[in-house]
Every structure is written in structure tokens, then in C-alpha cells.
Amino acid sequence: MQITLITPAPPGSKAGNRATAERWASLLGNAGHQVNVVTEYDGAPCDLFIALHAWRSHDAIQTFRKCWPETPLILVLTGTDIYRHQQEYPLPTRASMAAADVLIGLHALVSEDIPEEFAGKLLTLYQSANEIPPATNKAVTSETFDVCVIGHLREEKDSLRAAMAARLLPVESRVRILNAGKPHNAQWQALVEQEMAENPRFQWLGELDKPNTQNLMAQCQLMVMSSVMEGGANVVSEACRAGLPIIASDIPGNRGLLGKDYQGYYRARDDAALARLLQKAESDPEFLKRLKGQVSERASLFTPENEQRSLERALEIALQRRSNLEG
């Protein structure tokens, strides 16, 4: 099939939507399809249309559906779609959902947070990560206990929460927060530079490419996933595949990837709760071992083979549903 895939993230961007688009183009190519990744849609024909982001791709979706009413359309719901834009921009966001033949949710709890009328369209797909060198197990006597935070610095990621929590740790703590990501704007640039200047436990590494990000994960003993909203972060998949323990904010996007029984959750935006878990992970080897075991148990969900099967299933369902409508 000739597939058009639209993403708001331009070529060269390290944003999650761009990484997803390029990975899916590769996986669908492996399955024999030809995928054209675009950031603007001009009405060109295709056999199937995939849109990343309900609100940001609304105009493209409406153009596509007007030009090609008989062609299947798949919509991927992002965290901001589900947890912000449904409330801030309900008409265009829900119009995109209504136009789609299949909705893809990137974690297992998306159905709880979208309108019930669309739940029957929903297919859960877990984003994959390739094999990653296993995370290190530093000696207890190591000078630092390294904790990574990976992702663009912005409000939705609550990107400096781990740094703020680290300020509450006792003097003898060896915790060091290593933050990799590009500031969303000048305000975030100023905030991260200020944190670097004031917090001896915090180091900002800037935006890293994939090999250096993987090296960072391999050198750390723990990752913090501090987002206040997530559609299903690929970095969680990567950490699970690497066997890297995670401390995560207790939000649907994290629970839907790590499971409701995961032991590493803290209340979102709560510095003290996060600090307690950081201290426990540093001082209690059995707790860290349990977290490592739990993420390793989830790793099989996040293989490229599993993701490709889910994509092919989404294509099959979309084709069948559009055929039934037209029939």
C-alpha cells in the first residue's frame, strides 16, 4: 500500500512524534508498504492515511476526508490530545477522532480518558525500542548514584522535578541528576541554566542523539519519568528494554505502560514523595532490584516485532471498517 503519514514534527526534529513517524515508516516498509512522511498535506491520493496528533493534524485530516472519503484513516492519540486538547479544543480534537476508522492509543489506559463513543475504534499499540546495552550496576561504593531524566524540557514533562527533589536529599546522598533534553523555549533555557548554577546535584547535558542517549541510560542506575501528562513515552520502552529501573509519576500514561502494580510511582509534582523514592532506591538494593525486575518483565511488550504486528493489525481493521462503511 501507498501510505501517507503526517506528523507535526519536522525532519531532523528529535521530538517523540518525529521518532514515531520515522520508526513506523521503517516498520511498515519491512511489511512491504511504501510510506511518505509529511508535515503538510496537499490532498494527494494514497491507499491509507495515518495522522499523528488529533488537534495539530485536524486541518490535514479534514482535507483528507473531504478529498478521499472512501480511503481509510488511522489517528494516533498523543498525550496532549488526550489530557489537554480534548478540554481546550474539544471540537477539532473530537472531529479528528470521529473522522478516523481506527484510533491508536500508546498505553493500555487510553480508553478510560476518551469519549465512550470512540472507545470501539481504539487499538492499543506499545512503542518499541531496539536492544539496548543493559544498564550498569555500579558498585555501592561508587562516588555517585546517577539518575537520568530524558526528554524535551517543557511543562508537560515537569522536567526539573527530579532536580528539585534532589535538593531535599540528605547531605550524604550520592544522587546526581543527569538531564538530557532540549529546552522548549527561552524560559526553560533560563530555568535549566539557573538549576545548574544553584544545584550541585544537577547536571544538564543538552539535547543528545540516540547513541549518546543510550550511553547515558547504560551509565545510570535509575531513570525518573516525571511527566504530568503522557500519551505513552517511548523512553519508558527503551528503559524497560535496557532493564533500567524507573521512578515514574503516577499518571495514566505511565501506569498504562508499567502496569498498575508497579512499585516505583510517586504523586505527580510532589518533590518530597519523589525525594523519598530516590533515597530509597539509593539506599535499598532490594527495592532497586524489584524495580529492575518489574521493568524487565515488561520489556517483551516493547519489541519492534510486537509494534509491527500492532501496526499491521491497525491497517487491517481500518481497511475493513472503511470497506464496511462504503459497502
C-alpha positions as CSV (number, residue, x, y, z in Angstrom):
1,M,0.0,0.0,0.0
2,Q,0.9,3.6,-0.5
3,I,0.6,5.2,2.9
4,T,0.8,8.9,3.8
5,L,1.8,9.6,7.4
6,I,1.6,13.1,8.7
7,T,3.4,14.4,11.8
8,P,3.7,18.0,13.1
9,A,7.4,17.4,13.9
10,P,9.7,18.5,11.0
11,P,12.6,16.4,9.6
12,G,15.6,16.5,11.9
13,S,13.5,17.0,15.0
14,K,14.2,14.8,18.0
15,A,10.6,15.2,19.2
16,G,8.8,12.0,20.0
17,N,6.3,12.4,17.2
18,R,9.0,12.5,14.6
19,A,10.8,9.5,16.0
20,T,7.5,7.6,16.0
21,A,6.8,8.6,12.4
22,E,10.2,7.5,11.1
23,R,10.2,4.3,13.1
24,W,6.7,3.4,11.7
25,A,7.8,4.2,8.2
26,S,10.6,1.7,8.6
27,L,8.4,-1.0,10.2
28,L,5.7,-0.6,7.6
29,G,8.4,-0.7,4.9
30,N,9.5,-4.0,6.3
31,A,5.9,-5.2,5.8
32,G,6.0,-4.2,2.1
33,H,4.3,-0.8,2.2
34,Q,5.6,2.5,0.9
35,V,5.3,5.3,3.4
36,N,5.6,9.0,2.7
37,V,6.2,11.0,5.9
38,V,5.0,14.6,5.6
39,T,4.4,17.7,7.8
40,E,1.9,19.3,5.4
41,Y,-0.9,17.6,3.4
42,D,-1.7,18.8,-0.1
43,G,-4.6,16.5,-0.9
44,A,-2.5,13.9,-2.7
45,P,-4.1,10.4,-3.0
46,C,-2.9,7.4,-1.1
47,D,-4.2,4.0,-0.1
48,L,-4.2,4.8,3.7
49,F,-3.6,7.9,5.8
50,I,-2.0,7.9,9.2
51,A,-2.2,11.1,11.3
52,L,-0.1,11.7,14.4
53,H,-1.9,14.1,16.8
54,A,-5.7,14.8,16.7
55,W,-5.6,18.5,17.2
56,R,-2.4,19.5,15.4
57,S,-3.3,17.4,12.4
58,H,-7.0,18.4,12.4
59,D,-6.9,20.5,9.2
60,A,-5.0,17.8,7.3
61,I,-7.5,15.2,8.5
62,Q,-10.4,17.2,7.3
63,T,-8.8,17.9,4.0
64,F,-8.0,14.2,3.5
65,R,-11.5,13.1,4.5
66,K,-13.1,15.6,2.1
67,C,-10.9,14.6,-0.8
68,W,-10.9,10.9,-0.2
69,P,-14.0,9.8,1.7
70,E,-13.5,6.2,0.8
71,T,-9.9,5.8,1.9
72,P,-9.1,4.5,5.4
73,L,-7.7,6.8,8.1
74,I,-5.8,6.0,11.3
75,L,-5.3,8.6,14.0
76,V,-2.7,8.3,16.7
77,L,-3.7,10.0,20.0
78,T,-0.9,11.8,21.8
79,G,-0.8,12.7,25.4
80,T,-1.7,16.4,24.8
81,D,-4.7,15.2,22.7
82,I,-6.0,13.0,25.5
83,Y,-5.1,15.1,28.5
84,R,-5.2,18.7,27.3
85,H,-6.6,19.3,23.8
86,Q,-9.9,17.4,24.5
87,Q,-10.6,20.1,27.1
88,E,-9.0,23.1,25.4
89,Y,-10.0,22.4,21.8
90,P,-12.8,19.9,22.0
91,L,-14.4,20.5,18.6
92,P,-11.4,19.9,16.4
93,T,-9.9,17.2,18.6
94,R,-13.1,15.2,18.6
95,A,-13.8,15.9,15.0
96,S,-10.5,14.2,14.2
97,M,-11.4,11.2,16.3
98,A,-14.8,11.0,14.6
99,A,-13.2,11.0,11.1
100,A,-10.8,8.1,11.9
101,D,-11.5,4.5,11.2
102,V,-9.0,3.4,13.9
103,L,-7.6,5.3,16.9
104,I,-4.3,4.2,18.2
105,G,-3.5,4.6,21.9
106,L,0.0,4.3,23.0
107,H,-0.7,2.9,26.5
108,A,-3.2,0.5,28.0
109,L,-5.4,3.0,29.8
110,V,-6.3,5.4,27.0
111,S,-9.9,4.0,26.8
112,E,-10.6,5.5,30.3
113,D,-9.8,9.0,29.1
114,I,-11.5,9.4,25.7
115,P,-15.2,9.7,24.9
116,E,-17.0,6.4,25.2
117,E,-18.4,6.8,21.7
118,F,-14.9,6.4,20.3
119,A,-13.7,3.5,22.5
120,G,-14.8,0.9,20.0
121,K,-12.3,2.3,17.5
122,L,-9.3,2.1,19.9
123,L,-6.4,-0.2,19.4
124,T,-3.5,-0.2,21.9
125,L,0.0,-0.2,20.4
126,Y,3.2,-0.3,22.5
127,Q,6.0,1.7,21.0
128,S,9.2,-0.3,20.6
129,A,12.8,0.0,21.3
130,N,15.7,-1.9,19.8
131,E,18.0,-4.0,22.0
132,I,19.9,-1.5,24.3
133,P,23.0,-2.3,26.2
134,P,21.9,-3.3,29.7
135,A,22.0,-0.6,32.4
136,T,25.1,-0.7,34.6
137,N,25.1,-1.9,38.2
138,K,27.6,0.4,39.8
139,A,29.3,-0.7,42.9
140,V,27.8,0.5,46.2
141,T,31.0,2.4,46.8
142,S,30.6,4.4,43.6
143,E,31.1,8.1,44.0
144,T,27.7,9.0,42.5
145,F,24.3,7.3,42.2
146,D,23.4,8.5,38.7
147,V,19.7,9.2,37.8
148,C,18.8,10.2,34.2
149,V,15.9,12.3,33.1
150,I,15.4,12.2,29.3
151,G,13.1,14.3,27.2
152,H,12.5,17.9,26.0
153,L,12.3,20.4,28.8
154,R,8.8,21.6,29.0
155,E,5.7,21.9,31.2
156,E,4.1,18.6,30.3
157,K,7.3,16.7,31.2
158,D,7.7,18.5,34.6
159,S,11.3,18.3,33.5
160,L,13.1,19.8,36.6
161,R,11.1,17.8,39.2
162,A,13.9,15.3,39.8
163,A,16.3,18.2,40.3
164,M,14.1,19.8,42.8
165,A,13.6,16.6,44.7
166,A,17.3,16.0,44.8
167,R,17.7,19.3,46.7
168,L,15.7,17.6,49.6
169,L,18.1,14.6,49.9
170,P,20.4,14.3,52.9
171,V,23.9,15.7,52.6
172,E,25.4,12.2,52.5
173,S,23.3,11.2,49.4
174,R,25.3,10.3,46.3
175,V,22.4,11.1,43.9
176,R,23.2,13.0,40.8
177,I,20.5,14.0,38.3
178,L,21.6,13.9,34.7
179,N,19.1,15.7,32.5
180,A,19.2,15.3,28.7
181,G,16.8,17.3,26.5
182,K,16.3,20.5,24.5
183,P,14.5,23.4,26.3
184,H,11.1,24.1,24.8
185,N,11.7,27.9,24.9
186,A,13.8,30.7,26.3
187,Q,12.1,30.4,29.7
188,W,13.0,26.7,30.0
189,Q,16.6,27.5,28.9
190,A,16.8,30.0,31.7
191,L,15.3,27.7,34.2
192,V,17.7,24.8,33.5
193,E,20.7,27.1,33.5
194,Q,19.6,28.5,36.9
195,E,19.2,25.0,38.2
196,M,22.7,24.1,37.0
197,A,24.1,27.1,38.8
198,E,22.3,26.5,42.1
199,N,22.0,22.7,42.4
200,P,25.3,20.8,42.8
201,R,23.4,17.5,42.3
202,F,22.1,18.5,38.9
203,Q,23.8,18.4,35.5
204,W,22.2,19.4,32.2
205,L,23.6,17.5,29.2
206,G,21.7,19.3,26.5
207,E,20.0,17.5,23.6
208,L,21.6,14.1,22.9
209,D,21.4,11.9,19.8
210,K,20.2,8.3,20.2
211,P,23.6,6.7,20.7
212,N,24.6,9.2,23.4
213,T,21.1,8.8,25.0
214,Q,21.6,5.0,25.1
215,N,25.1,5.5,26.6
216,L,23.5,7.8,29.3
217,M,20.9,5.1,30.2
218,A,23.6,2.5,30.3
219,Q,25.7,4.5,32.8
220,C,22.8,5.3,35.2
221,Q,21.3,3.2,37.9
222,L,17.8,4.8,37.7
223,M,15.6,6.9,35.4
224,V,12.9,9.4,36.5
225,M,9.8,9.8,34.3
226,S,8.3,12.9,35.8
227,S,5.6,13.9,33.3
228,V,2.3,15.3,34.3
229,M,0.7,14.0,31.1
230,E,1.9,11.4,28.6
231,G,0.4,9.5,25.7
232,G,2.9,6.7,26.2
233,A,6.5,7.7,26.3
234,N,9.0,5.8,24.1
235,V,11.8,6.4,26.6
236,V,9.9,4.2,29.0
237,S,10.0,1.4,26.4
238,E,13.7,2.0,26.0
239,A,14.4,1.8,29.7
240,C,12.4,-1.4,30.1
241,R,14.4,-3.0,27.2
242,A,17.6,-1.9,28.9
243,G,16.5,-3.2,32.3
244,L,16.8,0.3,33.7
245,P,14.7,0.8,36.9
246,I,12.2,3.7,36.6
247,I,10.6,6.1,39.2
248,A,7.5,7.5,37.5
249,S,4.8,10.0,38.2
250,D,1.5,8.2,39.0
251,I,-0.4,9.3,35.8
252,P,-2.3,7.1,33.3
253,G,0.3,7.4,30.6
254,N,2.9,5.8,32.9
255,R,0.6,3.2,34.6
256,G,-0.6,2.2,31.1
257,L,3.0,1.2,30.2
258,L,4.4,0.0,33.5
259,G,1.3,-1.6,35.0
260,K,-0.9,-0.7,37.9
261,D,1.1,-2.8,40.3
262,Y,4.5,-1.2,39.6
263,Q,6.2,-0.2,42.8
264,G,8.1,2.9,41.6
265,Y,5.3,5.5,41.4
266,Y,5.1,8.9,43.2
267,R,2.4,11.5,43.2
268,A,3.0,13.9,40.2
269,R,4.6,17.2,41.1
270,D,5.3,16.1,44.6
271,D,9.0,16.9,45.4
272,A,9.0,15.2,48.8
273,A,7.4,12.0,47.5
274,L,9.9,11.8,44.7
275,A,12.8,12.5,47.1
276,R,11.7,9.7,49.3
277,L,11.8,7.2,46.4
278,L,15.1,8.5,45.2
279,Q,16.6,8.0,48.7
280,K,15.0,4.5,48.9
281,A,16.4,3.5,45.5
282,E,19.8,4.7,46.5
283,S,19.9,3.1,50.0
284,D,17.8,-0.1,49.5
285,P,19.4,-2.5,47.0
286,E,16.4,-4.9,47.2
287,F,14.0,-2.1,46.2
288,L,16.1,-1.2,43.2
289,K,16.3,-4.9,42.3
290,R,12.5,-5.2,42.5
291,L,12.1,-2.2,40.1
292,K,14.6,-3.7,37.7
293,G,12.7,-7.0,37.8
294,Q,9.4,-5.3,37.1
295,V,10.7,-3.2,34.1
296,S,12.4,-6.3,32.7
297,E,9.1,-8.2,32.9
298,R,7.5,-5.5,30.7
299,A,10.3,-5.5,28.1
300,S,8.7,-8.0,25.8
301,L,5.8,-5.6,25.2
302,F,8.2,-3.2,23.6
303,T,9.8,-5.2,20.8
304,P,9.9,-4.0,17.2
305,E,8.2,-7.2,16.2
306,N,5.3,-6.6,18.5
307,E,4.9,-3.0,17.3
308,Q,5.0,-4.1,13.7
309,R,2.2,-6.7,14.3
310,S,0.1,-4.0,16.0
311,L,0.6,-1.6,13.1
312,E,-0.4,-4.3,10.6
313,R,-3.4,-5.1,12.7
314,A,-4.4,-1.4,12.7
315,L,-4.2,-1.3,8.9
316,E,-6.3,-4.4,8.5
317,I,-9.0,-3.1,10.8
318,A,-9.0,0.3,9.1
319,L,-9.4,-1.2,5.7
320,Q,-12.2,-3.5,6.9
321,R,-14.1,-0.7,8.6
322,R,-13.9,1.7,5.7
323,S,-15.0,-1.1,3.3
324,N,-18.0,-1.9,5.6
325,L,-19.0,1.8,5.6
326,E,-18.8,2.1,1.9
327,G,-20.5,-1.3,1.3
